Amino acid sequence: MPDDKIFHTTLITPEGILAETDVSAVQFPAHDGLIGILTHRAPLLTKLGVGPLTLNTTTGEKVYFIAGGYAQMKSNVLTILPNEALAAADLTPALLEREKAKLNEVTGTVAADLDKRQFLTARVAAMQDLLAAEA
């Protein structure tokens, strides 16, 4: 792959660097929809949503589950700073069941409870989709 089609991407969680690699394309959920990034993209700063992050690396595709945080593309370098991230391969049915249990515990009707329920619903749906794709 020619170097002019590649850019550097770093995925950093609060726990540390989860991935640092050269990529040809990245796709991730922003707060307002799915974003695709190619080399030499105009500068971008966006809030992240909940769902799959796909890195098309020089050695193959890597998929992660991300939730919340920010992403910045500047000077042909993409930095992704999710509040949480997990390799799709590390998602398990047991983890999904724990997330469903958290969702079922939210029963209030105040705005904070509804926001939490909406977030957890999106989280469970994204995890289910990733687990189904890995199967």
QUITA-V133278 format. One record per residue. N is the residue number from 1. RES is the residue in one small letter. PSI is psi in whole degrees, 0 to 359 (999 if undefined). Layout:
n->N res->RES psi->PSI
n->N res->RES psi->PSI
This chain:
n->1 res->m psi->127
n->2 res->p psi->146
n->3 res->d psi->335
n->4 res->d psi->354
n->5 res->k psi->6
n->6 res->i psi->144
n->7 res->f psi->162
n->8 res->h psi->139
n->9 res->t psi->137
n->10 res->t psi->131
n->11 res->l psi->111
n->12 res->i psi->122
n->13 res->t psi->172
n->14 res->p psi->337
n->15 res->e psi->341
n->16 res->g psi->189
n->17 res->i psi->122
n->18 res->l psi->326
n->19 res->a psi->142
n->20 res->e psi->112
n->21 res->t psi->164
n->22 res->d psi->140
n->23 res->v psi->161
n->24 res->s psi->339
n->25 res->a psi->152
n->26 res->v psi->143
n->27 res->q psi->133
n->28 res->f psi->159
n->29 res->p psi->124
n->30 res->a psi->174
n->31 res->h psi->338
n->32 res->d psi->18
n->33 res->g psi->178
n->34 res->l psi->138
n->35 res->i psi->136
n->36 res->g psi->138
n->37 res->i psi->131
n->38 res->l psi->171
n->39 res->t psi->149
n->40 res->h psi->31
n->41 res->r psi->149
n->42 res->a psi->153
n->43 res->p psi->145
n->44 res->l psi->139
n->45 res->l psi->122
n->46 res->t psi->154
n->47 res->k psi->143
n->48 res->l psi->152
n->49 res->g psi->211
n->50 res->v psi->130
n->51 res->g psi->198
n->52 res->p psi->140
n->53 res->l psi->125
n->54 res->t psi->123
n->55 res->l psi->120
n->56 res->n psi->93
n->57 res->t psi->174
n->58 res->t psi->345
n->59 res->t psi->3
n->60 res->g psi->183
n->61 res->e psi->135
n->62 res->k psi->133
n->63 res->v psi->139
n->64 res->y psi->155
n->65 res->f psi->130
n->66 res->i psi->156
n->67 res->a psi->119
n->68 res->g psi->172
n->69 res->g psi->207
n->70 res->y psi->159
n->71 res->a psi->143
n->72 res->q psi->131
n->73 res->m psi->120
n->74 res->k psi->132
n->75 res->s psi->42
n->76 res->n psi->28
n->77 res->v psi->127
n->78 res->l psi->125
n->79 res->t psi->124
n->80 res->i psi->122
n->81 res->l psi->74
n->82 res->p psi->153
n->83 res->n psi->326
n->84 res->e psi->149
n->85 res->a psi->150
n->86 res->l psi->133
n->87 res->a psi->136
n->88 res->a psi->326
n->89 res->a psi->340
n->90 res->d psi->354
n->91 res->l psi->137
n->92 res->t psi->158
n->93 res->p psi->325
n->94 res->a psi->319
n->95 res->l psi->318
n->96 res->l psi->318
n->97 res->e psi->321
n->98 res->r psi->321
n->99 res->e psi->321
n->100 res->k psi->322
n->101 res->a psi->319
n->102 res->k psi->318
n->103 res->l psi->317
n->104 res->n psi->340
n->105 res->e psi->340
n->106 res->v psi->107
n->107 res->t psi->352
n->108 res->g psi->170
n->109 res->t psi->0
n->110 res->v psi->161
n->111 res->a psi->318
n->112 res->a psi->319
n->113 res->d psi->320
n->114 res->l psi->321
n->115 res->d psi->317
n->116 res->k psi->318
n->117 res->r psi->318
n->118 res->q psi->316
n->119 res->f psi->312
n->120 res->l psi->325
n->121 res->t psi->314
n->122 res->a psi->321
n->123 res->r psi->312
n->124 res->v psi->316
n->125 res->a psi->316
n->126 res->a psi->319
n->127 res->m psi->319
n->128 res->q psi->317
n->129 res->d psi->316
n->130 res->l psi->320
n->131 res->l psi->319
n->132 res->a psi->322
n->133 res->a psi->327
n->134 res->e psi->339
n->135 res->a psi->999
